[in-house]
Amino acid sequence: MRIGILGAGAIGTAFARRLVAGGHEAVLSNSRGPETLAGLMDELGPGASAGTRTEAARADIVVLAVPRAQVATALDGLPDWDGRILVDATNDFAAPPPGPGQATTSEQVAALAPGARVLKALNHLFAASLAADPRQAGGQRVLFVSGDDDAAKKAFTAVLDDLGYAPIDLGGLAAGGRLHQARGGPLVGHDLVRLASAR
Ligand SMILES: NC(=O)c1ccc[n+]([C@@H]2O[C@H](COP(=O)([O-])OP(=O)(O)OC[C@H]3O[C@@H](n4cnc5c(N)ncnc54)[C@H](OP(=O)(O)O)[C@@H]3O)[C@@H](O)[C@H]2O)c1
């Protein structure tokens, strides 16, 4: 599958590595333009390509992996989302945990991307863990996914399954997103492995 990535830093590159290793395509973009990503493309190999933000955003699944302060700029002026999936991998360490009834950070992202089916995922681990082989210690590395659209979750978790992760659906962005939101989410930072015997 072809997946677009907005942000070609630590987290965008980490996921691109897994996509390429799993035989998928990754279209990476940054703020400075595709020509600045030539060295990274050489390193990632044939499954990866550099594109503009717009080119990355045209994929059926798009990962948002930019610093929180750049989220609005990164999403600005993109083609209509028209139901395409936007996976929010960002964290907002400057904001306090949301209180009851307050929007989670991924709900804030959804408000900036009308028409996108927004999921929260790929945010709870350090990039080095995300980049490593998901098959660890006799099991599979756990990734959490939350989102309000079940079909979108199914489509993205199918990709994670294919890559060898053990995705866990935490529910919607308001309740589930809170559990793996940094700061404050109790699941953030735990590098969990689902043992083969647990399947
Ligand atoms: N690093 C981790 O371990 C980790 C783990 C989980 C979640 N996260 C979250 O993931 C997000 C990215 O973190 P990171 O560590 O990968 O950051 P990073 O290494 O600093 O990389 C940021 C990337 O975003 C790009 N970018 C900035 N503004 C952009 C824009 N307007 N349009 C398109 N691309 C833009 C940058 O491109 P230029 O260099 O061209 O500006 C760069 O490629 C953050 O929200 C962070 O909280 C990080």
The ligand as an SDF file (V2000), in Angstrom:
LIG
                    3D

 48 52  0  0  0  0  0  0  0  0999 V2000
   10.7870   11.4820   18.0410 N   0  0  0  0  0  0  0  0  0  0  0  0
   10.0310   10.5880   18.7260 C   0  0  0  0  0  0  0  0  0  0  0  0
   10.5650    9.6400   19.3540 O   0  0  0  0  0  0  0  0  0  0  0  0
    8.5330   10.7220   18.7190 C   0  0  0  0  0  0  0  0  0  0  0  0
    7.7710    9.6800   19.2450 C   0  0  0  0  0  0  0  0  0  0  0  0
    6.3810    9.7460   19.1810 C   0  0  0  0  0  0  0  0  0  0  0  0
    5.7640   10.8700   18.6440 C   0  0  0  0  0  0  0  0  0  0  0  0
    6.5180   11.8990   18.1810 N   0  0  0  0  0  0  0  0  0  0  0  0
    5.8370   13.0800   17.6420 C   0  0  0  0  0  0  0  0  0  0  0  0
    6.0000   13.0730   16.2310 O   0  0  0  0  0  0  0  0  0  0  0  0
    6.0520   14.4020   15.7360 C   0  0  0  0  0  0  0  0  0  0  0  0
    7.3360   14.5490   14.9450 C   0  0  0  0  0  0  0  0  0  0  0  0
    8.4330   14.3610   15.8290 O   0  0  0  0  0  0  0  0  0  0  0  0
    9.8870   14.0490   15.2730 P   0  0  0  0  0  0  0  0  0  0  0  0
   10.7160   13.7030   16.4550 O   0  0  0  0  0  0  0  0  0  0  0  0
    9.8120   13.1090   14.1200 O   0  0  0  0  0  0  0  0  0  0  0  0
   10.3200   15.4990   14.7360 O   0  0  0  0  0  0  0  0  0  0  0  0
   11.5990   15.8930   13.8790 P   0  0  0  0  0  0  0  0  0  0  0  0
   12.5850   14.7930   13.8930 O   0  0  0  0  0  0  0  0  0  0  0  0
   12.0010   17.2480   14.3440 O   0  0  0  0  0  0  0  0  0  0  0  0
   11.0340   15.9940   12.3810 O   0  0  0  0  0  0  0  0  0  0  0  0
   10.0170   16.8890   12.0590 C   0  0  0  0  0  0  0  0  0  0  0  0
    9.7250   16.7740   10.5750 C   0  0  0  0  0  0  0  0  0  0  0  0
    8.5690   17.5720   10.3040 O   0  0  0  0  0  0  0  0  0  0  0  0
    8.8400   18.3340    9.1410 C   0  0  0  0  0  0  0  0  0  0  0  0
    8.0170   19.5240    9.1050 N   0  0  0  0  0  0  0  0  0  0  0  0
    8.0540   20.6070    9.9210 C   0  0  0  0  0  0  0  0  0  0  0  0
    7.1380   21.5010    9.5340 N   0  0  0  0  0  0  0  0  0  0  0  0
    6.5080   20.9700    8.4460 C   0  0  0  0  0  0  0  0  0  0  0  0
    5.4990   21.4340    7.5830 C   0  0  0  0  0  0  0  0  0  0  0  0
    4.9060   22.6180    7.7630 N   0  0  0  0  0  0  0  0  0  0  0  0
    5.1110   20.6530    6.5570 N   0  0  0  0  0  0  0  0  0  0  0  0
    5.6990   19.4280    6.3510 C   0  0  0  0  0  0  0  0  0  0  0  0
    6.6740   18.9460    7.1510 N   0  0  0  0  0  0  0  0  0  0  0  0
    7.0840   19.7200    8.1650 C   0  0  0  0  0  0  0  0  0  0  0  0
   10.3140   18.6430    9.2300 C   0  0  0  0  0  0  0  0  0  0  0  0
   10.7840   19.0350    7.9740 O   0  0  0  0  0  0  0  0  0  0  0  0
   11.8810   20.2030    7.8240 P   0  0  0  0  0  0  0  0  0  0  0  0
   13.0960   19.6820    8.5160 O   0  0  0  0  0  0  0  0  0  0  0  0
   12.0350   20.3640    6.3440 O   0  0  0  0  0  0  0  0  0  0  0  0
   11.3040   21.4160    8.4950 O   0  0  0  0  0  0  0  0  0  0  0  0
   10.8420   17.2910    9.6830 C   0  0  0  0  0  0  0  0  0  0  0  0
   10.9950   16.4240    8.5790 O   0  0  0  0  0  0  0  0  0  0  0  0
    6.0010   15.3310   16.9510 C   0  0  0  0  0  0  0  0  0  0  0  0
    4.6910   15.8020   17.1130 O   0  0  0  0  0  0  0  0  0  0  0  0
    6.4000   14.4190   18.1060 C   0  0  0  0  0  0  0  0  0  0  0  0
    5.8200   14.8310   19.3370 O   0  0  0  0  0  0  0  0  0  0  0  0
    7.8940   11.8490   18.1840 C   0  0  0  0  0  0  0  0  0  0  0  0
  1  2  1  0
  2  3  2  0
  2  4  1  0
  4  5  1  0
  4 48  2  0
  5  6  2  0
  6  7  1  0
  7  8  2  0
  8  9  1  0
  8 48  1  0
  9 10  1  0
  9 46  1  0
 10 11  1  0
 11 12  1  0
 11 44  1  0
 12 13  1  0
 13 14  1  0
 14 15  2  0
 14 16  1  0
 14 17  1  0
 17 18  1  0
 18 19  2  0
 18 20  1  0
 18 21  1  0
 21 22  1  0
 22 23  1  0
 23 24  1  0
 23 42  1  0
 24 25  1  0
 25 26  1  0
 25 36  1  0
 26 27  1  0
 26 35  1  0
 27 28  2  0
 28 29  1  0
 29 30  1  0
 29 35  2  0
 30 31  1  0
 30 32  2  0
 32 33  1  0
 33 34  2  0
 34 35  1  0
 36 37  1  0
 36 42  1  0
 37 38  1  0
 38 39  2  0
 38 40  1  0
 38 41  1  0
 42 43  1  0
 44 45  1  0
 44 46  1  0
 46 47  1  0
M  CHG  2   8   1  16  -1
M  END
$$$$
